[in-house]
Amino acid sequence: MSSHYLQGIKLKMAKSLRSKWKRKMRAEKRKKNAPKELIRLKQALSLDKKAEAVMTDIQEIATVVSADQIMEAASVAMGEVAVGEGKMDMDSKRNKKTLLDEHGQYPGWMNQRQAKKLKGKRLGKSGQGKKKKKGIAW
């Protein structure tokens, strides 16, 4: 079978009447809500009184910081990095080759299969000369 044929099979999945109807209705909903979303976006971006009211609502939920303050903080942070070493000190006690920390733990992002593979490599090196020969056991 050609790869184009297999790709065609993948594309034909989820084409039941129910899924077609759901896709159609989601598209209709997007069309219906588009003008409202556009107005809300314009309000958030504009500087008229309505937008200020929206910003006060947002300030109750989250901390609002102006763009000038962010730029100043970024420029100060860039200056500190240039002056400092620029090295992160988070995993300084982790072995770069085995990825183990001082407690013998692998990093949180590593899955069990990867950890098992690295453990096999690490333990396999210590017992390389002790492998049994394959053959008939009489």
Buried (B, 14 or more C-beta within 10 A) or exposed (E): EEEEEEEEEEEEEEEEEEEEEEEEEEEEEEEEEEEEEEEEEEBEEEEEEEBEEBEEEEEEEEEEEEEEEEEEEEEEEEEEEEEEEEEEEEEEEBEEEEBBBEEEEBEEEEEEEEBEEBEEEEEEEEEEEEEEEEEEEE
